[in-house]
Protein backbone atom coordinates (compact mmCIF):
# COMPACT_ATOMS: atom_id res chain seq x y z
CA UNK A 1 0.00 0.00 0.00
CA UNK A 2 1.56 3.26 -1.15
CA UNK A 3 2.01 6.32 1.00
CA UNK A 4 0.28 9.45 -0.32
CA UNK A 5 2.66 12.31 -0.99
CA UNK A 6 2.20 15.38 1.21
CA UNK A 7 2.24 18.84 -0.33
CA UNK A 8 4.76 21.25 1.24
CA UNK A 9 1.91 23.75 1.55
CA UNK A 10 -0.14 21.25 3.55
CA UNK A 11 2.56 21.35 6.23
CA UNK A 12 2.60 25.12 6.61
CA UNK A 13 1.34 26.59 9.89
CA UNK A 14 -2.25 27.75 9.69
CA UNK A 15 -1.08 31.23 10.71
CA UNK A 16 0.24 31.66 7.16
CA UNK A 17 -3.37 31.72 5.97
CA UNK A 18 -3.80 35.24 7.25
CA UNK A 19 -4.38 38.06 4.79
CA UNK A 20 -1.43 39.51 2.91
CA UNK A 21 -0.45 43.02 4.00
CA UNK A 22 2.15 44.08 1.42
CA UNK A 23 5.10 43.51 3.76
CA UNK A 24 6.27 40.28 2.11
CA UNK A 25 9.80 40.55 0.71
CA UNK A 26 8.60 39.65 -2.80
CA UNK A 27 5.81 42.23 -2.65
CA UNK A 28 8.35 44.87 -1.57
CA UNK A 29 10.62 43.83 -4.45
CA UNK A 30 7.73 44.22 -6.90
CA UNK A 31 7.05 47.72 -5.57
CA UNK A 32 10.73 48.67 -5.91
CA UNK A 33 10.85 47.41 -9.50
CA UNK A 34 7.75 49.36 -10.51
CA UNK A 35 9.05 52.53 -8.88
CA UNK A 36 12.38 52.19 -10.67
CA UNK A 37 11.28 50.86 -14.05
CA UNK A 38 7.82 52.30 -14.76
CA UNK A 39 9.17 54.57 -17.51
CA UNK A 40 10.62 51.53 -19.30
CA UNK A 41 7.46 49.44 -19.08
CA UNK A 42 5.13 49.05 -22.07
CA UNK A 43 2.12 51.32 -22.08
CA UNK A 44 -0.16 48.27 -21.85
CA UNK A 45 1.43 47.16 -18.58
CA UNK A 46 1.34 50.68 -17.12
CA UNK A 47 -2.34 51.04 -18.01
CA UNK A 48 -3.17 47.61 -16.58
CA UNK A 49 -1.55 48.59 -13.28
CA UNK A 50 -3.29 51.97 -13.29
CA UNK A 51 -6.68 50.30 -13.87
CA UNK A 52 -6.27 47.67 -11.14
CA UNK A 53 -8.40 45.92 -9.90
CA UNK A 54 -10.17 46.38 -13.23
CA UNK A 55 -8.58 44.73 -16.25
CA UNK A 56 -7.91 46.01 -19.74
CA UNK A 57 -10.15 43.29 -21.20
CA UNK A 58 -13.03 44.23 -18.88
CA UNK A 59 -12.65 47.92 -19.67
CA UNK A 60 -12.59 47.15 -23.41
CA UNK A 61 -15.95 45.41 -23.08
CA UNK A 62 -17.33 48.37 -21.13
CA UNK A 63 -16.58 50.72 -24.02
CA UNK A 64 -17.90 48.13 -26.51
CA UNK A 65 -14.51 47.63 -28.08
CA UNK A 66 -12.35 44.58 -28.66
CA UNK A 67 -9.42 43.67 -26.46
CA UNK A 68 -7.17 43.39 -29.52
CA UNK A 69 -8.06 46.93 -30.63
CA UNK A 70 -7.21 48.31 -27.20
CA UNK A 71 -3.85 46.53 -27.11
CA UNK A 72 -3.07 47.70 -30.65
CA UNK A 73 -3.91 51.23 -29.54
CA UNK A 74 -1.58 50.95 -26.54
CA UNK A 75 1.16 49.61 -28.80
CA UNK A 76 0.74 52.68 -31.07
CA UNK A 77 0.03 50.51 -34.11
CA UNK A 78 -2.89 52.77 -35.05
CA UNK A 79 -4.25 55.96 -33.47
CA UNK A 80 -7.70 54.61 -32.52
CA UNK A 81 -8.73 58.09 -31.39
CA UNK A 82 -12.03 56.96 -29.83
CA UNK A 83 -10.30 54.35 -27.64
CA UNK A 84 -7.66 56.86 -26.56
CA UNK A 85 -10.32 59.39 -25.61
CA UNK A 86 -12.22 56.73 -23.64
CA UNK A 87 -9.05 55.73 -21.79
CA UNK A 88 -8.28 59.34 -20.91
CA UNK A 89 -11.80 59.68 -19.51
CA UNK A 90 -11.49 56.43 -17.54
CA UNK A 91 -8.19 57.48 -15.96
CA UNK A 92 -9.21 61.10 -15.42
CA UNK A 93 -6.39 62.60 -17.48
CA UNK A 94 -6.14 64.70 -20.62
CA UNK A 95 -5.94 63.10 -24.04
CA UNK A 96 -2.42 64.52 -24.48
CA UNK A 97 -1.29 62.51 -21.44
CA UNK A 98 -2.50 59.25 -23.03
CA UNK A 99 -0.85 60.23 -26.33
CA UNK A 100 2.42 60.82 -24.50
CA UNK A 101 2.34 57.45 -22.76
CA UNK A 102 1.56 55.57 -25.97
CA UNK A 103 3.76 57.40 -28.43
CA UNK A 104 6.88 58.34 -26.45
CA UNK A 105 10.13 56.43 -26.60
CA UNK A 106 10.79 54.20 -23.62
CA UNK A 107 14.21 54.15 -21.92
CA UNK A 108 16.02 50.87 -21.53
CA UNK A 109 15.31 49.01 -18.28
CA UNK A 110 18.03 49.62 -15.72
CA UNK A 111 18.67 45.86 -15.58
CA UNK A 112 18.51 45.30 -19.33
CA UNK A 113 20.35 42.42 -20.91
CA UNK A 114 22.47 42.40 -24.04
CA UNK A 115 25.50 44.41 -25.21
CA UNK A 116 25.94 47.99 -23.99
CA UNK A 117 24.40 50.78 -26.07
CA UNK A 118 26.64 53.88 -25.80
CA UNK A 119 24.14 56.18 -27.55
CA UNK A 120 21.27 55.14 -25.28
CA UNK A 121 23.48 55.45 -22.20
CA UNK A 122 24.59 58.94 -23.24
CA UNK A 123 20.98 60.01 -23.86
CA UNK A 124 19.95 58.82 -20.41
CA UNK A 125 22.91 60.52 -18.76
CA UNK A 126 22.34 63.91 -20.41
CA UNK A 127 20.50 66.40 -18.19
CA UNK A 128 16.97 67.24 -19.29
CA UNK A 129 14.42 69.69 -18.02
CA UNK A 130 11.50 68.09 -16.17
CA UNK A 131 8.27 67.79 -18.14
CA UNK A 132 5.64 70.36 -17.27
CA UNK A 133 2.39 68.39 -17.40
CA UNK A 134 0.31 71.56 -17.44
CA UNK A 135 1.52 72.61 -20.88
CA UNK A 136 0.98 70.20 -23.79
CA UNK A 137 2.34 69.15 -26.21
CA UNK A 138 4.75 67.16 -24.11
CA UNK A 139 8.22 66.05 -25.21
CA UNK A 140 8.13 62.53 -26.60
CA UNK A 141 10.22 60.88 -23.90
CA UNK A 142 9.14 58.95 -20.87
CA UNK A 143 10.77 59.61 -17.51
CA UNK A 144 8.29 58.06 -15.08
CA UNK A 145 6.47 61.32 -14.30
CA UNK A 146 3.53 60.87 -16.67
CA UNK A 147 0.37 61.05 -14.51
CA UNK A 148 -0.63 57.54 -15.63
CA UNK A 149 2.80 56.20 -14.68
CA UNK A 150 2.55 57.88 -11.29
CA UNK A 151 -0.91 56.41 -10.79
CA UNK A 152 0.40 52.94 -11.66
CA UNK A 153 3.12 53.27 -9.02
CA UNK A 154 0.62 54.42 -6.39
CA UNK A 155 -1.68 51.50 -7.18
CA UNK A 156 1.10 48.96 -6.73
CA UNK A 157 2.28 50.63 -3.53
CA UNK A 158 -1.26 50.57 -2.14
CA UNK A 159 -2.69 47.34 -3.54
CA UNK A 160 0.17 44.92 -4.17
CA UNK A 161 -1.29 42.67 -1.44
CA UNK A 162 -4.49 42.31 -3.48
CA UNK A 163 -2.73 41.12 -6.63
CA UNK A 164 -2.35 37.44 -7.60
CA UNK A 165 0.95 35.84 -6.62
CA UNK A 166 1.84 35.29 -10.28
CA UNK A 167 1.37 39.00 -11.02
CA UNK A 168 3.52 40.00 -8.04
CA UNK A 169 6.29 37.62 -9.07
CA UNK A 170 6.06 38.83 -12.66
CA UNK A 171 6.54 42.44 -11.53
CA UNK A 172 9.41 41.45 -9.23
CA UNK A 173 11.16 39.72 -12.15
CA UNK A 174 10.54 42.46 -14.73
CA UNK A 175 11.84 42.92 -17.44
CA UNK A 176 12.29 39.15 -17.52
CA UNK A 177 8.98 37.34 -17.97
CA UNK A 178 7.84 34.21 -16.19
CA UNK A 179 7.65 32.44 -19.55
CA UNK A 180 11.24 33.38 -20.47
CA UNK A 181 12.49 32.44 -17.02
CA UNK A 182 10.72 29.08 -17.23
CA UNK A 183 12.39 28.31 -20.54
CA UNK A 184 15.79 29.32 -19.22
CA UNK A 185 15.31 27.03 -16.21
CA UNK A 186 13.90 24.24 -18.40
CA UNK A 187 10.69 24.22 -16.43
CA UNK A 188 7.20 23.85 -17.86
CA UNK A 189 5.31 27.13 -17.76
CA UNK A 190 2.17 25.29 -16.70
CA UNK A 191 3.97 23.90 -13.64
CA UNK A 192 5.32 27.35 -12.75
CA UNK A 193 1.86 28.92 -12.96
CA UNK A 194 0.34 26.03 -11.01
CA UNK A 195 2.91 26.51 -8.25
CA UNK A 196 2.04 30.20 -7.99
CA UNK A 197 -1.64 29.25 -7.92
CA UNK A 198 -1.16 26.93 -4.93
CA UNK A 199 -0.26 23.54 -6.44
CA UNK A 200 3.43 23.47 -5.58
CA UNK A 201 6.35 21.82 -7.30
CA UNK A 202 9.46 21.57 -5.14
CA UNK A 203 11.92 22.28 -8.01
CA UNK A 204 9.89 25.34 -9.06
CA UNK A 205 9.67 26.64 -5.49
CA UNK A 206 13.43 26.32 -5.04
CA UNK A 207 14.24 27.94 -8.39
CA UNK A 208 11.79 30.81 -7.88
CA UNK A 209 13.11 31.56 -4.41
CA UNK A 210 16.68 31.68 -5.78
CA UNK A 211 15.67 33.91 -8.69
CA UNK A 212 13.85 36.35 -6.41
CA UNK A 213 16.46 36.31 -3.66
CA UNK A 214 13.74 35.37 -1.19
CA UNK A 215 13.30 32.58 1.31
CA UNK A 216 10.98 29.65 0.73
CA UNK A 217 8.93 30.90 3.66
CA UNK A 218 8.38 34.25 1.95
CA UNK A 219 7.43 32.57 -1.33
CA UNK A 220 5.08 30.16 0.40
CA UNK A 221 3.44 33.00 2.32
CA UNK A 222 2.87 34.96 -0.91
CA UNK A 223 1.11 31.96 -2.46
CA UNK A 224 -0.86 30.66 0.50
CA UNK A 225 -2.01 33.78 2.33
CA UNK A 226 -5.35 35.28 1.37
CA UNK A 227 -5.22 38.24 -0.98
CA UNK A 228 -6.30 41.57 0.47
CA UNK A 229 -9.36 43.38 -0.84
CA UNK A 230 -8.37 46.13 -3.31
CA UNK A 231 -8.58 49.55 -1.71
CA UNK A 232 -11.25 50.80 -4.13
CA UNK A 233 -13.51 47.90 -3.16
CA UNK A 234 -13.15 48.13 0.59
CA UNK A 235 -16.19 49.22 2.53
CA UNK A 236 -15.76 52.73 3.92
CA UNK A 237 -15.02 52.89 7.62
CA UNK A 238 -18.08 53.60 9.72
CA UNK A 239 -17.91 56.75 11.86
CA UNK A 240 -17.65 56.26 15.57
CA UNK A 241 -21.06 56.07 17.19
CA UNK A 242 -21.82 58.94 19.58
CA UNK A 243 -22.00 57.96 23.24
CA UNK A 244 -25.52 57.22 24.43
CA UNK A 245 -27.27 59.86 26.45
CA UNK A 246 -26.92 59.29 30.16
CA UNK A 247 -30.22 58.49 31.85
CA UNK A 248 -31.61 61.17 34.11
CA UNK A 249 -31.72 58.86 37.09
CA UNK A 250 -29.51 55.78 36.75
CA UNK A 251 -31.09 52.58 37.99
CA UNK A 252 -29.74 51.01 41.14
CA UNK A 253 -26.86 48.59 40.77
CA UNK A 254 -27.99 44.97 40.37
CA UNK A 255 -27.23 42.40 42.97
CA UNK A 256 -25.42 40.14 40.48
CA UNK A 257 -21.73 39.45 41.11
CA UNK A 258 -19.33 42.19 40.10
CA UNK A 259 -18.13 41.98 36.49
CA UNK A 260 -20.95 39.79 35.15
CA UNK A 261 -22.20 42.49 32.73
CA UNK A 262 -18.71 43.08 31.30
CA UNK A 263 -19.24 40.11 28.96
CA UNK A 264 -21.81 42.22 27.05
CA UNK A 265 -19.33 44.99 26.13
CA UNK A 266 -19.25 44.40 22.36
CA UNK A 267 -18.43 48.04 21.58
CA UNK A 268 -21.19 48.59 18.99
Secondary structure, 3 states (H helix, E strand, C coil): CCCCCCCHHHHCCHHHHCECCCCCHHHHHHHHHHHHHHHHCCHHHHHHHHHCCCCHHHHHHHCCCCHHHHHHHHCCCCCCHHHHHHHHHHHCCCHHHHHHHHHCECCCCCCCCCCCCHHHHHHHHCCCCCCCCCCCCCCCECCCCCHHHHHHHHHHHHHHHHCCHHHHHHHHHCCCCHHHHHHHCCCCHHHHHHHHCCCCCHHHHHHHHHHHCCCHHHHHHHHHCECCCCHHHCCCCCCCCCCCCCCCCCCCCCCCCCCHHHHHCCCC
